[in-house]
Amino acid sequence: MFFTNLFFGMDFLWWILWSALLVWIFLVPYDIPGQRNRKRSAILILQERFAKGAIDLKEYERNKKILERDKIGPS
């Protein structure tokens, strides 16, 4: 009889379940099935464009020199 008001009428396991659900919803900032998305650096984007043939060697070297001079490349 005195168990009716214990844990506000919910079983202890239900409190654990609901608490875990709330933690998962509000504190996990990333998609569970996916991986964390990383920001691509400017030099990596430049290398990908050169590999795809979107830019030629002259433009690649010029832009790479600018990025290395300005220290915008990978950290």
C-alpha positions in Angstrom: 0.0 0.0 0.0 2.7 2.5 0.8 4.4 1.8 -2.6 1.7 3.7 -4.5 3.4 7.1 -4.1 6.9 5.8 -4.5 8.6 7.5 -7.5 5.3 9.4 -8.2 3.5 6.2 -9.3 6.1 5.1 -11.8 8.3 2.1 -11.4 12.1 2.8 -10.9 12.9 1.2 -14.3 10.5 3.5 -16.1 12.3 6.5 -14.6 15.6 5.1 -15.9 14.0 4.6 -19.4 12.6 8.1 -19.6 15.7 9.7 -18.3 17.9 7.9 -20.8 15.5 8.9 -23.6 15.7 12.6 -22.6 19.4 12.5 -22.3 19.6 10.9 -25.8 17.3 13.5 -27.3 18.8 16.6 -25.8 22.4 15.9 -25.1 23.5 13.9 -28.1 24.3 16.5 -30.8 25.1 14.1 -33.5 23.1 11.6 -35.5 23.4 8.2 -33.9 23.6 6.1 -37.2 25.9 8.6 -39.0 29.3 9.8 -38.3 30.3 13.2 -37.1 30.6 15.7 -39.9 34.0 17.3 -40.1 34.6 20.7 -41.8 36.8 20.3 -44.8 39.8 22.6 -45.0 40.4 24.9 -47.9 43.5 23.1 -49.0 41.5 19.8 -49.1 38.8 21.4 -51.2 41.5 22.7 -53.5 43.1 19.3 -53.9 39.7 17.7 -54.7 38.9 20.3 -57.4 42.4 19.7 -58.9 41.8 15.9 -58.8 38.4 16.3 -60.5 39.9 18.4 -63.3 37.9 21.5 -62.4 41.1 23.6 -62.2 44.4 23.3 -64.0 47.9 23.0 -62.5 48.7 26.7 -62.8 45.6 27.7 -60.9 46.1 25.0 -58.3 49.7 26.1 -57.5 48.7 29.7 -57.4 45.8 29.1 -55.0 47.9 26.7 -52.9 50.6 29.3 -52.5 48.0 31.8 -51.4 46.5 29.4 -48.8 49.9 28.5 -47.4 50.9 32.1 -47.2 47.7 33.1 -45.4 47.7 29.9 -43.2 44.2 29.0 -44.1 45.2 25.4 -44.9 44.6 22.4 -42.5 45.1 23.1 -38.9 
